[in-house]
Amino acid sequence: MSRDLLLRLRSWEGLLLACLLVVLAYNVTSVSNFLTVNNQINLFQLGIEKSIVALVMAFVIINGEIDLSVASMMGLSAAVVAYSFERGAPMPVAIIMAIGVGAGFGIINGYFVSVLGLSSLAVTLAGYIGFRGLAQLLVEDRSVGDFPSWFTYLGQDGLIGAVTLSILIFAILAVVGTVLLHFSGFGRRTYAIGNSAAVARYSGVPVVRNKMTIFMFSGLISAMAGVLITARLGAVRASTAQGFELDIITIVLLGGVSIFGGLGTMAGVLLSAYLVLNLRNGLVIEGVTGNTQTGILGLLLIVSVLAPNLAARAQERMRRSTVGPSAQAPPS
Amino acid sequence: MSDVLLRRIRPEQFRELILFFVIIGMLVFFSFQIPNYFDARSINRLTMTLVIPIIVAVGQVMVVLTRNIDLSVSSTVGLTAYVVGTLLTRNNDMPAVMAVALAVLIGLGLGAINGLIVAYGGVPAIITTLGTLAIYRVVLVEFSGAKTVTTADLPDWLNGVPSANVLSAGGYDLRQMFAVALLVVFFGHLTLRYLSFGRRLFANGSNPEAARNAGLPVRRDVLTAFTLCGGLSGLAGFMFLVRFGNITVTAAQGLELQVVAAVVVGGVNIFGGSGSMIGALLGVFLIETLQQSLLRWAGISEFVRDAVLGLLILIAITADAIILTRLREMWVRTRRRDQVRQQSPPTPEAGAADVA
């Protein structure tokens, strides 16, 4: 039992848990009522859109691709909501249009990546610039607000008790994501493609369909997150959600998902989403400004990939130094 | 006909030719749409806007050739511009050479950090430089304490540089800064074509595994490429200081996108292993000219810029993937047929004809 626990702790999730406990302990000791339900909900609420998109980004990266366009897609979807609302469309229609645009562009991304076989890095870089450009085209340099009160209410106030709609959606998506990734054929195919797309194809896995689906949902869920952030903030600018991709990708990679695909767990991503929230909170307590927080997150992003690499190399060297000389010694 | 063309021109050169004609087409189109399109003032202004992206693009090409990417360039430009600007403000007597050397040195250092993490830490370039993009910017914010460098505090010689000419004819100037940028492209081109380091960049990018097995110092070359890219960004940072004078903490933000876009549109393959400095130069020219022209074109919203840029990248990489693969196949087939024709022994009739 204790050996089992030790092994569990040596895994990436164990390390995350340890980090989380340290940061949590700091937060609890610095803020008197940190662990109250209301405070925890507030904490979640602050970065909820990023956490939501991180869930689908986990699928994208495990699949061996990357989607840099998510934050711009959030901005575009917010702009679509604002644009259509300004022109008199009823709010539900505006929301559906925004999410439709997200799914549509997700399919386009997926088409270029899976059917034409282009690098997802290049394709979504084009999306990163282009979607933000479309958002600028729609709302220009204005700030659009004055949405109906039920809409902003949904974004800001509790739906069930103090739990907001965004948190509810996050919880549902987390459960659905976990089931899909770990307990369904779709999830297993996603891992297989991430490990080796060629092997997956020769094994009869529908690679194109799988990638298309994932990119479509990446666009769709990003667009939904864009609608949620519009509801929470109550106003839209062309720069809404700018720079969020750094947080989102950091959450996923810090969660132990390999940037090379084929590796990672939903539990890790959820842990790291919570860790990042707590970390930001702790930094705010310490009086660190938002800009510097972003820098620390950037450092975290690099370290989360660098650390396992260096650890693996050190392990390799240790193994070689204990086995190597005796095995290679010439018979005398 | 196509055979003759294919024997003369490599597929990659086709790409540059196509780009060249696209640029000509664009210039002709806008010259009909915008009055005084080619007047001296706007041409001079255009060359000045080209300087910084061109210099950064040369570094970026080296990095992208090795199948990597450097997104941190804009923060490097901003940071060096600010640091050197601050030092010049404090000490107006600092010699010009030292200011430039300092900018390049800071850039080299920042680039080397990227290179070390990517080449020796095994962290993918996109992750590393997405991180350092944020980190270098934060260093700038912390360093600055939210103060700005202002033109008035800079030494006088610096403020005179932007309008200094190498030569001038009929109002059309060849500004010193633009000449430096062209020199950088020239030396970059020579490096890629004739230095063994340059040739190795292609080998590293087109197949890293094979390059390693062939004994090429892949890691060291990747480190060098990132370091050079940082150094050139440092030089661009100095140019930024010279050109704008007023440097805030957001200096050069977003430049990385323009440069990556230009390099990709210029036909440098994002998967590494293929591309040229001339292509990148054309790419920068196309994107910058298009942006300037769209701003001047009365018939269109100024907010259309980034949307067009995104579309342009998408078109460029798609065209690259579809057209170039076909072209390359045709080129290889033609070559192979030529080789077979040369190697096959002469037939008896041909031999007899020769004797006769």
Boltz contact constraints between the chains, C-beta under 6 A:
constraints:
  - contact:
      token1: [A, 116]
      token2: [B, 321]
      max_distance: 6.0
  - contact:
      token1: [A, 118]
      token2: [B, 317]
      max_distance: 6.0
  - contact:
      token1: [A, 118]
      token2: [B, 321]
      max_distance: 6.0
  - contact:
      token1: [A, 119]
      token2: [B, 270]
      max_distance: 6.0
  - contact:
      token1: [A, 119]
      token2: [B, 271]
      max_distance: 6.0
  - contact:
      token1: [A, 122]
      token2: [B, 270]
      max_distance: 6.0
  - contact:
      token1: [A, 122]
      token2: [B, 317]
      max_distance: 6.0
  - contact:
      token1: [A, 126]
      token2: [B, 310]
      max_distance: 6.0
  - contact:
      token1: [A, 126]
      token2: [B, 313]
      max_distance: 6.0
  - contact:
      token1: [A, 126]
      token2: [B, 314]
      max_distance: 6.0
  - contact:
      token1: [A, 129]
      token2: [B, 257]
      max_distance: 6.0
  - contact:
      token1: [A, 129]
      token2: [B, 306]
      max_distance: 6.0
  - contact:
      token1: [A, 129]
      token2: [B, 309]
      max_distance: 6.0
  - contact:
      token1: [A, 129]
      token2: [B, 310]
      max_distance: 6.0
  - contact:
      token1: [A, 130]
      token2: [B, 307]
      max_distance: 6.0
  - contact:
      token1: [A, 130]
      token2: [B, 310]
      max_distance: 6.0
  - contact:
      token1: [A, 130]
      token2: [B, 311]
      max_distance: 6.0
  - contact:
      token1: [A, 132]
      token2: [B, 306]
      max_distance: 6.0
  - contact:
      token1: [A, 133]
      token2: [B, 306]
      max_distance: 6.0
  - contact:
      token1: [A, 133]
      token2: [B, 307]
      max_distance: 6.0
  - contact:
      token1: [A, 133]
      token2: [B, 310]
      max_distance: 6.0
  - contact:
      token1: [A, 134]
      token2: [B, 307]
      max_distance: 6.0
  - contact:
      token1: [A, 136]
      token2: [B, 303]
      max_distance: 6.0
  - contact:
      token1: [A, 136]
      token2: [B, 306]
      max_distance: 6.0
  - contact:
      token1: [A, 137]
      token2: [B, 303]
      max_distance: 6.0
  - contact:
      token1: [A, 137]
      token2: [B, 304]
      max_distance: 6.0
  - contact:
      token1: [A, 137]
      token2: [B, 307]
      max_distance: 6.0
  - contact:
      token1: [A, 140]
      token2: [B, 303]
      max_distance: 6.0
  - contact:
      token1: [A, 246]
      token2: [B, 134]
      max_distance: 6.0
  - contact:
      token1: [A, 259]
      token2: [B, 124]
      max_distance: 6.0
  - contact:
      token1: [A, 259]
      token2: [B, 127]
      max_distance: 6.0
  - contact:
      token1: [A, 291]
      token2: [B, 141]
      max_distance: 6.0
  - contact:
      token1: [A, 292]
      token2: [B, 138]
      max_distance: 6.0
  - contact:
      token1: [A, 294]
      token2: [B, 134]
      max_distance: 6.0
  - contact:
      token1: [A, 295]
      token2: [B, 134]
      max_distance: 6.0
  - contact:
      token1: [A, 295]
      token2: [B, 135]
      max_distance: 6.0
  - contact:
      token1: [A, 295]
      token2: [B, 138]
      max_distance: 6.0
  - contact:
      token1: [A, 298]
      token2: [B, 131]
      max_distance: 6.0
  - contact:
      token1: [A, 298]
      token2: [B, 134]
      max_distance: 6.0
  - contact:
      token1: [A, 298]
      token2: [B, 135]
      max_distance: 6.0
  - contact:
      token1: [A, 299]
      token2: [B, 135]
      max_distance: 6.0
  - contact:
      token1: [A, 301]
      token2: [B, 131]
      max_distance: 6.0
  - contact:
      token1: [A, 302]
      token2: [B, 128]
      max_distance: 6.0
  - contact:
      token1: [A, 302]
      token2: [B, 131]
      max_distance: 6.0
  - contact:
      token1: [A, 305]
      token2: [B, 123]
      max_distance: 6.0
  - contact:
      token1: [A, 305]
      token2: [B, 127]
      max_distance: 6.0
  - contact:
      token1: [A, 306]
      token2: [B, 121]
      max_distance: 6.0
  - contact:
      token1: [A, 306]
      token2: [B, 123]
      max_distance: 6.0
  - contact:
      token1: [A, 309]
      token2: [B, 122]
      max_distance: 6.0
